[in-house]
Amino acid sequence: MHNTLTARQLGLQTGSRTLINPLDLTLKLGEFVTIMGPNGAGKSTLLRLLTGFLSPTTGECWLAGKPYAQWQRRQLAGQRAVMRQHNQLAFAMSAEEVIVLGISQYTMQRQRMIVDQVVALIGCQALCDRNYATLSGGEQQQIQLARVLAQLWKEDQPEGWLFLDEPTSALDLFHQQHLLRLLHRLTRNGKLMVCAVLHDVNLAATWSDRIVVIQQGALVADGSVQQVLTESQLTAWYQAELSVIQPASSSHPIVLLNK
C-alpha cells in the first residue's frame, strides 16, 4: 500500500538492554499522529527507527510498499523528512542556507521558488538573512520546520512522511498554535503524514488524529484522543496527579495537573 508506512515487529536491543520492544505500527498519509510517553520511555528512539536513522535488531519498516533497505538515499529523502530535537551547526550559515540544505539538488530557480513559498507559509521571512547560530531556540525551530517542509515540497505543497521530535519545545504560545495548526491543515489534503513527539498532553489532544504511547520501550496505546487520554491511563503512565475534563464547547479533552 503506497499511502502507508508500516513497522512490522520493529524493535531495538543493545546488549542485554531492550530499548524498543518489538511492535507493529502503521502510519497513513493524511494523519497527524503524536507519540507520547514519560521521560526516557523511548519516544525519540522509536522515531529514529521509524525514519530509518537507526537500524532495528528485529523487524523492519516498509515505506510506500518497500522496505527502507531498498530505497536509495536521495529517493528516500524526497519522501521522508525528519526534524530532530537538537539541530546544531558546526559552521556559520544564514537561516535561508539552512532551509536550502533540504533542496540542494534543485536548480537555483527552483530553490528560490520553494524557499519563498515555504517561508511565506510559516511566516519566518524576517529570519532568513540572519546567522542561524544567533537565532533563539524557537526561531531555529521555525527554520528547521521550513527546511523539512521544503524537502518534501511538490508543486505548491509538501507531500510525504514528516517526522518531528519535540518541534514546539522552544516555541511561545502563538508559534505553538500557528505551527501545529499549519501542520494539521497540511495533512487534510491526504498527501502528507505528520508524526510528532510531543510532551504537552493538551497540544496532543488538540491537534492529533491518533496518539501512540510508549512506556519503557513498549507500545501501550494506539488510538484516538478520546480513547487514549483518559484519567486512569494518564495517571498510570505518568504517575502524576491529574484530572481530565471534557468541555461542552470542545471536541477534545483538557488535562489538568492537580494542586
N, C-alpha and C positions, 0 to 999 in steps of 0.2 A: 504494500500500500504506500503510494508515493506522498501521501499527506501526513505521514506519521514518523515519529522517532520512537523506536521500541527497544527497551532494555530487557534482555532475557537472562534471568538468573545472574544478574550483574553483581559482582562482589569484589572485595579487595581485602587481602590479608598480608600483613608484614610480619614475618617470622611466626610467632605463636599468637600474635595480636590480630584480631579481626576488626578492621576499620569500617567496612560496609558488609553486612550480611547479604547473601545472595537475594536479589529482589527482582520483581517484574514490574515494569512501568511503561506506559505508553503516553506519549505527548503528541497532540494533534495541532495542525495548523488551525488558526482561529481561536486558540485558547490563551488565556492568561493564567498561568499556573504558579503558585507560590510554594516554595519549600520552606518549612518552619521546623523549629525544634530548639531544645536548650543549647547553651554553650557547649561546644565540644561534642555535639551529637553526630557530626559527620556531614553536615549540610554542604560545606564547600567541597569536601572530598567527593560527595555524590555528584555535585555539579561538574567537577573536573572529569569524573568518569563518564558522565552523560555527554560531555563535549569532546571526548577523545583525547584530552590532555593528560590523562592518566590511563595506563593500561590495566584492565582488570585481571585479577588472578582466577576468576571464574566468570563464565558467561560472556556476553558481548552486546554491543549496541548496533542496531540497524537503522540507518537513515535513508528515508525515501526508497526502501526496498533492497538496500545492500549494506553489508557491514562496513564499519569505518575502515577496516584494513584494505578494502577495495577502492576507497576514494583516493584520488590524487590530492595532494595538499592544497594546491591552488583552487581546484574544483570544489573541495570541501569548504574552503574559506568563503566562497561565493554563496554557500548555502547555510553556513552556521557561523555565528559571530558570538564572541564572549567578552563581556566586560568584567574584569576581575576586581576584587576588593581593593587591592593596592596596585597603583599604576605609576611607579616612579621611573623617571628617565635619567639615563647616565650622562646626557649632554643636552645643551640648550636647544630648544626648538620653540617656535611660535605655536600657539594653540591651533592655528589653521594647519600647520605642518603635521601636527599630531592627528588631526582628522584625516588628512590625505594619506596617512600610513595605511589605512584600510582599503585604499583605492589606487595605489601607486601603479597598478598595471594598466590603467586607462590613459588616454591622451590627456594633454593639459586642458583641452576644451571640455572634455567630458568630466574631468576632475572639478573644474570650475563650476560647471552646472550642478553637479551633485552637492558640492560643498554649499553653494548658495541656497539650494533647496532645503538641505538638512539643517543648516544654521538658522534659516528663517523659521523652520518648523519648531525648533527647540527654543528659539529666541535668545541665542547667545552671540549675536553679531558683534557686540561690543568687546567680546573676549578674544576674537580671532587674531588680532595683531599683537597681543601681549605674549610675553615669555611664559610658557606653560608652567615653569618651575615657580613663578611668582604668584600664580593663582591660588586662591584659597581652596580648601578641600572640596567645598561644594561646587566651586567653579570648575575645578578639574573633573569632577563627576559629570558635569554638563558636557564638557568637551569629549570625555570618553564615551558618553552616550552618543554624541554626534558621530564619533569615529565608527562605532559598531553599526549604527543605522546606515551610515554611508557605505559600509562594507556590504550590506545586504540590499543596497538600493537598486531597484529595477524600474526603469521608466521614471515614474513620479512617486514611488512609494517603496518602502522596504518589504522584502519577501524572503521567507525562510525561517530559520530557527534562531532565536535570540536569547542568550543566557546572561543573566545579570547577578553578580554576587554583591548583595547589600548596596544597591545603586542609590539609595536615599540616605545613607548613614550620615553624610555631611551636609545635607540639604536643609534649608529652612522650610517652614510650613508651606509657603507659597510654592516653592520649587518642588517639594514633595508632591503636592496636589497637581501641579502643572504637568510634571513628567509622568506620573503614574496615570493620570487622565489621558495624556497623549498616547502612552503605550497601550492602554486598554482600547482606546479608539482605533489605533492602527491594527489591532488584532481582529476587529469586527469585519474586515473585508474577507477573512478566511484565508489570507495568504501569508500571514505572519503568526508565529507562535512565540510567546514571551514566557520564559521560566525564570523566576527571580527568587533569590534567597532574601527573605525579609525577617527582621526581628520584631518589628512593630505589628502586633496582632491586629490592631484596628485598621492599619493600612491594608493588611492582607484581607481583612473582612470586607473592606470597601471595594477593592478592585479585582479580586480573584474570581475566576470561574471555578477553579479547583484548588484545594490545598493538600499538599503532601507533607506529612510529618515524619521526621526522622528522630529516633531516640536511641542513643547508644549504638549507632550504626545500623539500626533495624528500621524498616518501614512499618510504622504503626498505624498510619491512617492515610487514606487517599479518597477524597470525596468533596462534596460541595461545602461551601462556607457553613451552611446550617448543620450539615452532618458532622463536621469536624470541630467547629468552635463551640463545644458545649462546656458548661461549667465543670462537670465531673472530669471530662477528658483533659481539659487545660490544667486543672488542679493537679491531676496525676502526672502529667508530663513535665510541668514546670515547677511543681512543689511550691506554688505561690498561692496566697490567699486572695481570691478574686471573685468577681461576680460577672455574670453575662446577662445583659438585658436586651430585649428586643423592642426598640421604639416603634410606636404605631406609624410614625411618619417615614420609616426606613425599611428597606428590604434586607438589610444586613444587621447582625447583632453588634453590640458595643461591649467591649471587655473593660472592666474597671478593676483596678487594684484596691483592695480593702485597706482602710486606715488601721 
